[in-house]
Amino acid sequence: MIAVVIVNYLKPEMTLECIKSLYKNSQIPFDLFIIDNDSNDESAGLIKDFIQNLDHVSLIVNPDNKGFAGACNQAIELILNSGKDYRAVALLNNDAIAGEDWLDRMYRTLTSDAGIDMVASRMMNHEQPDQIDSLGIVFYKSGIASNRKSLDEPLLGPCGGAALYSVQLLVEIYRASGEIFDEQFFCYAEDTDLALRARALGFHCAMADDAVVFHWGSASSGGGFNEFVAYQGLRNSLFTLVKNLPTGFFLRNAGWLLLMQVAVIFKYLVKGKFSLVWRIYRDFFAGLRPMLAKRRRFFANFSNAPTLATYPISRSFYDHDYLWRSIRSLPRRDIASTRF
């Protein structure tokens, strides 16, 4: 039996399309858990009306916004305590459309090998279906994770927008760290944090390349660039580093780590985002103590700390297109209006 979790925030029309695609394109039986994160709009009513004729659906309407991490934890807790014999839990972003047999193919990959406990899927851009959005998570030597765009890149874990986890993995993660997703993250990079802990515990990830979803991307947070996404992603990337990576990673990659942080600061200062840079690093240091406490608790599970070989880390500094995209995004004078 599979449980599927969808989190809604302010985008009921997308959530309904997501639900439709899941029922239309799945042969395998599943239970659906929908969490509305205090959307404070018509979301709860629209979703409730839509699902009333569907089987095996639960809708939980939160009085406050728990973030993606908190909402997923809430659903997973219900699933694990339900008394049902669930084998796996799937996460599907509400701004994603499940392709043909997506859930079936994910589960087939999970059960194809006893050593697989995480499954990543192929996420394509909804507006440009031939453009890859994500093939899971790749973690670079600069200490930053990103959407994996090539099957040749090492696969750390699934993107939380279209993922499948075994119940065994989720139970062991909770036992070892006292949490599944880290609610201090709120949203963004919580899937990377989970994947790193899973890898440290010896769990492995596989790619279901034939399991496809079509993804709008960052719909609930506004789409495209905004300061909220940048803040959450960059602060949480720093949290992920200090919480999960062994000392050897910092010693081996100190120069690359420093270069990435300098590049981030430069990029946003040139754009005039002084307050954004200040808030990222201020709040990282403010949250550092609890992150280090979580690190100590988790690593206390091991008589010998995990080595670098435990983690599939890319030898690349970062996404090869990052520098070019960053240069193009910098403010520049309008050449057409320049007088010589």
Order of alpha helices (4+ residues) and beta strands (2+ residues): beta-alpha-beta-alpha-beta-alpha-beta-beta-alpha-beta-beta-beta-beta-beta-alpha-alpha-beta-alpha-alpha-alpha-alpha-beta-alpha
